[in-house]
Amino acid sequence: MKKQWLKGVSIFLAAAAIFTGCASGSSETSSDTTAASGTEETASTQQEDKDLKFGVCAGPYGDMITQAITPSLEEQGYTVEIVEFTDYVQPDQALASGDIDANLMQHQAYLDQFAADNHLDIVSVINVPTAGAGVFSHSITSLDELQDGDTVAIPIDAVNLARSLRFLRDLGVITLNGEIDETKASVADIAENPKNLEFVTMDAAQISRSLDSVAIGVVPGNYAIAAELDFADALGVEKLDEDIKNVIAVRTEDEDGLGQVLKDIVESEAFHDAIMADDSIFRDFDKPQWWVDKYGEDA
């Protein structure tokens, strides 16, 4: 009887040992699997971080990214996709929501206003050479030819509307109330309008396509280039203030990461050489102040 009892205990202990060994092996396997999965996820995340979507609007800035920024990004292992939007609204919303990683389509004044109005957590990292707006017409060849009651097309968004009015003021077409904040000027702030011009607002992208139905239109540089308007035929070309030069924007959380990468590239000799190449359309764009400080006005 005692021998049978000892035999039973031995069998129980052996079974327990086997079970414990299986459990231990299972735990190690699970741990190994988890570690391997974590490694794969990290590698996947790192790869995703190297896939950049860059938002632009119609015009030359997609080409600026492709020609002057993408080569340096690719040297650092990035893959770049250009995403073109049809207006100034979508690119910032897409950036804030994470649908794209950066954009180059707006000046600092517009970004500041749009981000504040829409509570977007985005920030600029550097400005770039920028084409100023132009006054274009299909019916007249000089602003002196404007007739009483002619129609003038200007952008509908508040920032570029005020900018267009200041531009027309500088060209002597109108005057503005001297007591207003010129960055927020509206048609109601026009003080003198000698030819009783009628101002119509429309999406900036539409103005170049509406020149047959207005006397003149103020067309932002990117849309003028996209429409193949010749600045040599413009009735006036804007000289840009610093806050009207286009900027690269990223989400605020990426400012010290991707933002710094893009800033370093734009400040590099490679970017400078691409912009100033003999066949580059960008060489005559207005240069940012940091560029002038580094290279000189015409370099």
PEMO-V400167 format. One record per residue. N is the residue number from 1. RES is the residue in one small letter. PSI is psi in whole degrees, -180 to 180 (* if undefined). OMEGA is omega in radians with two decimals (NA if undefined). NEAR is the number of other C-alpha atoms within 10 Angstrom. Layout:
# PEMO-V400167
n=N res=RES psi=PSI omega=OMEGA near=NEAR
n=N res=RES psi=PSI omega=OMEGA near=NEAR
This chain:
# PEMO-V400167
n=1 res=m psi=-46 omega=3.10 near=6
n=2 res=k psi=-40 omega=3.14 near=7
n=3 res=k psi=-40 omega=-3.13 near=8
n=4 res=q psi=-41 omega=3.14 near=9
n=5 res=w psi=-42 omega=3.11 near=9
n=6 res=l psi=-37 omega=-3.14 near=11
n=7 res=k psi=-41 omega=-3.14 near=11
n=8 res=g psi=-42 omega=3.11 near=12
n=9 res=v psi=-41 omega=-3.14 near=12
n=10 res=s psi=-43 omega=-3.13 near=12
n=11 res=i psi=-42 omega=-3.13 near=11
n=12 res=f psi=-45 omega=-3.14 near=12
n=13 res=l psi=-39 omega=3.13 near=11
n=14 res=a psi=-44 omega=-3.14 near=12
n=15 res=a psi=-41 omega=3.13 near=12
n=16 res=a psi=-40 omega=3.13 near=12
n=17 res=a psi=-43 omega=-3.13 near=12
n=18 res=i psi=-44 omega=-3.13 near=12
n=19 res=f psi=-45 omega=3.13 near=12
n=20 res=t psi=-41 omega=3.13 near=12
n=21 res=g psi=-42 omega=3.13 near=12
n=22 res=c psi=-43 omega=-3.14 near=12
n=23 res=a psi=-42 omega=3.13 near=12
n=24 res=s psi=-44 omega=3.14 near=12
n=25 res=g psi=-40 omega=3.13 near=12
n=26 res=s psi=-41 omega=3.12 near=12
n=27 res=s psi=-42 omega=3.14 near=12
n=28 res=e psi=-40 omega=3.14 near=12
n=29 res=t psi=-43 omega=3.11 near=12
n=30 res=s psi=-42 omega=3.12 near=12
n=31 res=s psi=-43 omega=3.13 near=12
n=32 res=d psi=-41 omega=-3.12 near=12
n=33 res=t psi=-42 omega=3.12 near=12
n=34 res=t psi=-43 omega=3.13 near=12
n=35 res=a psi=-44 omega=-3.14 near=12
n=36 res=a psi=-41 omega=3.13 near=12
n=37 res=s psi=-43 omega=3.13 near=12
n=38 res=g psi=-40 omega=3.12 near=12
n=39 res=t psi=-42 omega=-3.14 near=12
n=40 res=e psi=-41 omega=3.14 near=12
n=41 res=e psi=-41 omega=3.11 near=12
n=42 res=t psi=-45 omega=3.12 near=12
n=43 res=a psi=-41 omega=3.14 near=12
n=44 res=s psi=-44 omega=3.14 near=12
n=45 res=t psi=-43 omega=3.12 near=12
n=46 res=q psi=-40 omega=3.14 near=11
n=47 res=q psi=-43 omega=3.12 near=13
n=48 res=e psi=-38 omega=3.14 near=12
n=49 res=d psi=-21 omega=-3.14 near=13
n=50 res=k psi=-6 omega=3.10 near=17
n=51 res=d psi=105 omega=-3.03 near=16
n=52 res=l psi=133 omega=3.00 near=18
n=53 res=k psi=121 omega=-3.05 near=18
n=54 res=f psi=117 omega=-3.12 near=24
n=55 res=g psi=139 omega=3.08 near=27
n=56 res=v psi=169 omega=2.92 near=27
n=57 res=c psi=174 omega=3.12 near=25
n=58 res=a psi=144 omega=-3.13 near=19
n=59 res=g psi=-160 omega=-2.95 near=20
n=60 res=p psi=-8 omega=-2.95 near=20
n=61 res=y psi=-23 omega=2.97 near=26
n=62 res=g psi=-40 omega=3.09 near=22
n=63 res=d psi=-35 omega=3.10 near=15
n=64 res=m psi=-43 omega=3.10 near=20
n=65 res=i psi=-48 omega=-3.08 near=22
n=66 res=t psi=-43 omega=-3.01 near=14
n=67 res=q psi=-34 omega=-2.96 near=15
n=68 res=a psi=-15 omega=-3.09 near=21
n=69 res=i psi=-44 omega=-3.07 near=20
n=70 res=t psi=-43 omega=-3.13 near=22
n=71 res=p psi=-42 omega=3.13 near=18
n=72 res=s psi=-36 omega=3.07 near=19
n=73 res=l psi=-42 omega=-3.14 near=19
n=74 res=e psi=-34 omega=3.08 near=12
n=75 res=e psi=-26 omega=3.12 near=9
n=76 res=q psi=9 omega=3.06 near=11
n=77 res=g psi=7 omega=-3.13 near=12
n=78 res=y psi=151 omega=2.95 near=17
n=79 res=t psi=129 omega=-3.01 near=17
n=80 res=v psi=132 omega=3.04 near=18
n=81 res=e psi=128 omega=3.09 near=17
n=82 res=i psi=127 omega=3.12 near=20
n=83 res=v psi=116 omega=-3.09 near=15
n=84 res=e psi=132 omega=3.12 near=18
n=85 res=f psi=160 omega=-3.04 near=15
n=86 res=t psi=-6 omega=3.13 near=12
n=87 res=d psi=180 omega=-3.10 near=15
n=88 res=y psi=-7 omega=-3.05 near=20
n=89 res=v psi=-48 omega=-3.01 near=12
n=90 res=q psi=-40 omega=-3.04 near=14
n=91 res=p psi=-38 omega=3.13 near=26
n=92 res=d psi=-37 omega=3.10 near=29
n=93 res=q psi=-41 omega=3.13 near=18
n=94 res=a psi=-36 omega=3.11 near=16
n=95 res=l psi=-49 omega=-3.10 near=22
n=96 res=a psi=-34 omega=-3.10 near=20
n=97 res=s psi=-9 omega=3.12 near=13
n=98 res=g psi=6 omega=3.12 near=13
n=99 res=d psi=-28 omega=2.99 near=15
n=100 res=i psi=168 omega=-3.04 near=22
n=101 res=d psi=-22 omega=-3.13 near=22
n=102 res=a psi=162 omega=2.98 near=29
n=103 res=n psi=159 omega=3.09 near=27
n=104 res=l psi=93 omega=-3.04 near=23
n=105 res=m psi=1 omega=-3.00 near=28
n=106 res=q psi=157 omega=3.05 near=24
n=107 res=h psi=172 omega=-3.04 near=22
n=108 res=q psi=-41 omega=-3.11 near=20
n=109 res=a psi=-41 omega=3.13 near=18
n=110 res=y psi=-45 omega=3.14 near=20
n=111 res=l psi=-47 omega=-3.11 near=23
n=112 res=d psi=-45 omega=-3.09 near=17
n=113 res=q psi=-45 omega=-3.08 near=13
n=114 res=f psi=-43 omega=3.14 near=19
n=115 res=a psi=-41 omega=3.13 near=16
n=116 res=a psi=-44 omega=-3.10 near=12
n=117 res=d psi=-32 omega=-3.05 near=9
n=118 res=n psi=8 omega=3.07 near=10
n=119 res=h psi=50 omega=-3.13 near=10
n=120 res=l psi=136 omega=-3.10 near=18
n=121 res=d psi=70 omega=-3.13 near=16
n=122 res=i psi=159 omega=-3.03 near=22
n=123 res=v psi=150 omega=3.06 near=22
n=124 res=s psi=152 omega=3.11 near=23
n=125 res=v psi=-25 omega=3.10 near=22
n=126 res=i psi=151 omega=3.04 near=20
n=127 res=n psi=164 omega=-2.98 near=25
n=128 res=v psi=166 omega=3.03 near=25
n=129 res=p psi=136 omega=-2.95 near=21
n=130 res=t psi=141 omega=3.06 near=24
n=131 res=a psi=128 omega=3.10 near=28
n=132 res=g psi=168 omega=3.08 near=21
n=133 res=a psi=162 omega=3.06 near=26
n=134 res=g psi=151 omega=2.98 near=27
n=135 res=v psi=120 omega=-3.07 near=26
n=136 res=f psi=156 omega=3.13 near=29
n=137 res=s psi=148 omega=3.01 near=24
n=138 res=h psi=0 omega=-3.03 near=14
n=139 res=s psi=-22 omega=3.13 near=14
n=140 res=i psi=161 omega=-3.11 near=14
n=141 res=t psi=0 omega=3.13 near=14
n=142 res=s psi=147 omega=3.09 near=14
n=143 res=l psi=-21 omega=3.10 near=17
n=144 res=d psi=-18 omega=-3.11 near=10
n=145 res=e psi=-3 omega=3.09 near=10
n=146 res=l psi=137 omega=-3.13 near=18
n=147 res=q psi=160 omega=3.13 near=13
n=148 res=d psi=125 omega=3.10 near=12
n=149 res=g psi=5 omega=3.12 near=14
n=150 res=d psi=156 omega=-3.11 near=14
n=151 res=t psi=137 omega=-3.13 near=18
n=152 res=v psi=126 omega=3.12 near=21
n=153 res=a psi=130 omega=3.10 near=28
n=154 res=i psi=158 omega=-3.12 near=26
n=155 res=p psi=149 omega=-3.07 near=24
n=156 res=i psi=-28 omega=-3.10 near=14
n=157 res=d psi=144 omega=-2.95 near=17
n=158 res=a psi=-41 omega=-3.08 near=16
n=159 res=v psi=-49 omega=-3.10 near=21
n=160 res=n psi=-23 omega=3.02 near=24
n=161 res=l psi=-49 omega=3.11 near=23
n=162 res=a psi=-40 omega=3.12 near=22
n=163 res=r psi=-43 omega=-3.13 near=25
n=164 res=s psi=-39 omega=3.12 near=25
n=165 res=l psi=-40 omega=3.09 near=27
n=166 res=r psi=-40 omega=3.13 near=22
n=167 res=f psi=-47 omega=-3.14 near=22
n=168 res=l psi=-33 omega=3.04 near=18
n=169 res=r psi=-46 omega=-3.13 near=16
n=170 res=d psi=-26 omega=3.12 near=14
n=171 res=l psi=-3 omega=3.09 near=16
n=172 res=g psi=12 omega=-3.11 near=12
n=173 res=v psi=-38 omega=-3.13 near=18
n=174 res=i psi=175 omega=2.90 near=19
n=175 res=t psi=160 omega=-3.14 near=18
n=176 res=l psi=153 omega=3.06 near=20
n=177 res=n psi=124 omega=-3.05 near=13
n=178 res=g psi=-10 omega=-3.07 near=10
n=179 res=e psi=3 omega=-3.08 near=7
n=180 res=i psi=166 omega=2.95 near=11
n=181 res=d psi=109 omega=-3.03 near=10
n=182 res=e psi=-23 omega=3.14 near=15
n=183 res=t psi=-11 omega=3.14 near=15
n=184 res=k psi=20 omega=-3.09 near=14
n=185 res=a psi=143 omega=3.05 near=21
n=186 res=s psi=175 omega=3.14 near=18
n=187 res=v psi=-32 omega=3.14 near=14
n=188 res=a psi=-16 omega=-3.11 near=8
n=189 res=d psi=6 omega=3.08 near=18
n=190 res=i psi=124 omega=-3.11 near=16
n=191 res=a psi=-45 omega=-3.14 near=12
n=192 res=e psi=132 omega=3.14 near=13
n=193 res=n psi=75 omega=-2.95 near=16
n=194 res=p psi=-31 omega=-3.09 near=11
n=195 res=k psi=16 omega=3.08 near=13
n=196 res=n psi=45 omega=-3.12 near=13
n=197 res=l psi=143 omega=3.09 near=17
n=198 res=e psi=122 omega=-3.11 near=15
n=199 res=f psi=126 omega=3.08 near=17
n=200 res=v psi=137 omega=3.14 near=14
n=201 res=t psi=144 omega=3.11 near=16
n=202 res=m psi=165 omega=3.08 near=15
n=203 res=d psi=136 omega=-3.06 near=14
n=204 res=a psi=-34 omega=-3.12 near=24
n=205 res=a psi=-20 omega=-3.07 near=22
n=206 res=q psi=-17 omega=-2.99 near=16
n=207 res=i psi=-43 omega=-3.13 near=26
n=208 res=s psi=-27 omega=-3.14 near=24
n=209 res=r psi=-1 omega=-3.09 near=13
n=210 res=s psi=11 omega=-3.05 near=16
n=211 res=l psi=-20 omega=3.09 near=19
n=212 res=d psi=-17 omega=-3.07 near=13
n=213 res=s psi=3 omega=3.08 near=15
n=214 res=v psi=162 omega=3.11 near=19
n=215 res=a psi=-48 omega=3.10 near=23
n=216 res=i psi=158 omega=3.05 near=30
n=217 res=g psi=141 omega=3.05 near=30
n=218 res=v psi=111 omega=-3.02 near=31
n=219 res=v psi=119 omega=3.06 near=29
n=220 res=p psi=149 omega=-3.01 near=24
n=221 res=g psi=-44 omega=-3.08 near=22
n=222 res=n psi=-39 omega=-3.14 near=22
n=223 res=y psi=-30 omega=3.07 near=23
n=224 res=a psi=-43 omega=3.12 near=28
n=225 res=i psi=-41 omega=3.12 near=19
n=226 res=a psi=-35 omega=3.14 near=15
n=227 res=a psi=2 omega=3.13 near=16
n=228 res=e psi=34 omega=3.01 near=11
n=229 res=l psi=140 omega=-3.09 near=17
n=230 res=d psi=117 omega=-3.13 near=11
n=231 res=f psi=-20 omega=3.07 near=18
n=232 res=a psi=-22 omega=3.13 near=9
n=233 res=d psi=-2 omega=-3.10 near=14
n=234 res=a psi=146 omega=3.11 near=19
n=235 res=l psi=-8 omega=3.08 near=19
n=236 res=g psi=143 omega=3.12 near=19
n=237 res=v psi=130 omega=-3.04 near=21
n=238 res=e psi=137 omega=2.94 near=21
n=239 res=k psi=124 omega=-2.93 near=15
n=240 res=l psi=135 omega=2.89 near=18
n=241 res=d psi=162 omega=-3.06 near=11
n=242 res=e psi=-37 omega=-3.09 near=15
n=243 res=d psi=1 omega=3.08 near=15
n=244 res=i psi=8 omega=3.07 near=21
n=245 res=k psi=138 omega=-2.99 near=24
n=246 res=n psi=147 omega=-3.08 near=25
n=247 res=v psi=154 omega=2.93 near=25
n=248 res=i psi=129 omega=-3.12 near=24
n=249 res=a psi=147 omega=3.06 near=30
n=250 res=v psi=170 omega=2.99 near=28
n=251 res=r psi=146 omega=-3.09 near=23
n=252 res=t psi=-37 omega=-3.14 near=16
n=253 res=e psi=-18 omega=-3.13 near=12
n=254 res=d psi=5 omega=-3.04 near=17
n=255 res=e psi=-42 omega=-3.09 near=18
n=256 res=d psi=-9 omega=3.13 near=12
n=257 res=g psi=-95 omega=3.12 near=11
n=258 res=l psi=-39 omega=3.14 near=19
n=259 res=g psi=-43 omega=3.13 near=22
n=260 res=q psi=-38 omega=3.08 near=14
n=261 res=v psi=-48 omega=-3.11 near=16
n=262 res=l psi=-39 omega=3.11 near=22
n=263 res=k psi=-45 omega=3.14 near=18
n=264 res=d psi=-39 omega=-3.14 near=15
n=265 res=i psi=-46 omega=-3.11 near=18
n=266 res=v psi=-30 omega=3.12 near=22
n=267 res=e psi=3 omega=-3.06 near=15
n=268 res=s psi=162 omega=3.08 near=14
n=269 res=e psi=-33 omega=-3.14 near=11
n=270 res=a psi=-43 omega=3.11 near=14
n=271 res=f psi=-47 omega=3.12 near=20
n=272 res=h psi=-47 omega=-3.09 near=18
n=273 res=d psi=-36 omega=3.11 near=14
n=274 res=a psi=-41 omega=3.14 near=17
n=275 res=i psi=-38 omega=-3.03 near=22
n=276 res=m psi=9 omega=3.10 near=16
n=277 res=a psi=150 omega=-3.06 near=11
n=278 res=d psi=-34 omega=-3.09 near=10
n=279 res=d psi=13 omega=-3.08 near=9
n=280 res=s psi=134 omega=3.07 near=13
n=281 res=i psi=-10 omega=-3.04 near=15
n=282 res=f psi=-13 omega=-2.99 near=21
n=283 res=r psi=-26 omega=-3.13 near=19
n=284 res=d psi=5 omega=3.08 near=13
n=285 res=f psi=155 omega=3.04 near=18
n=286 res=d psi=131 omega=-3.09 near=22
n=287 res=k psi=146 omega=3.07 near=22
n=288 res=p psi=161 omega=-3.13 near=22
n=289 res=q psi=-38 omega=3.14 near=17
n=290 res=w psi=-34 omega=3.11 near=13
n=291 res=w psi=-47 omega=-3.14 near=19
n=292 res=v psi=-42 omega=3.13 near=13
n=293 res=d psi=-35 omega=-3.07 near=9
n=294 res=k psi=-41 omega=-2.99 near=10
n=295 res=y psi=-19 omega=-3.01 near=11
n=296 res=g psi=164 omega=-3.02 near=11
n=297 res=e psi=-43 omega=-3.00 near=12
n=298 res=d psi=5 omega=-3.05 near=11
n=299 res=a psi=* omega=NA near=13
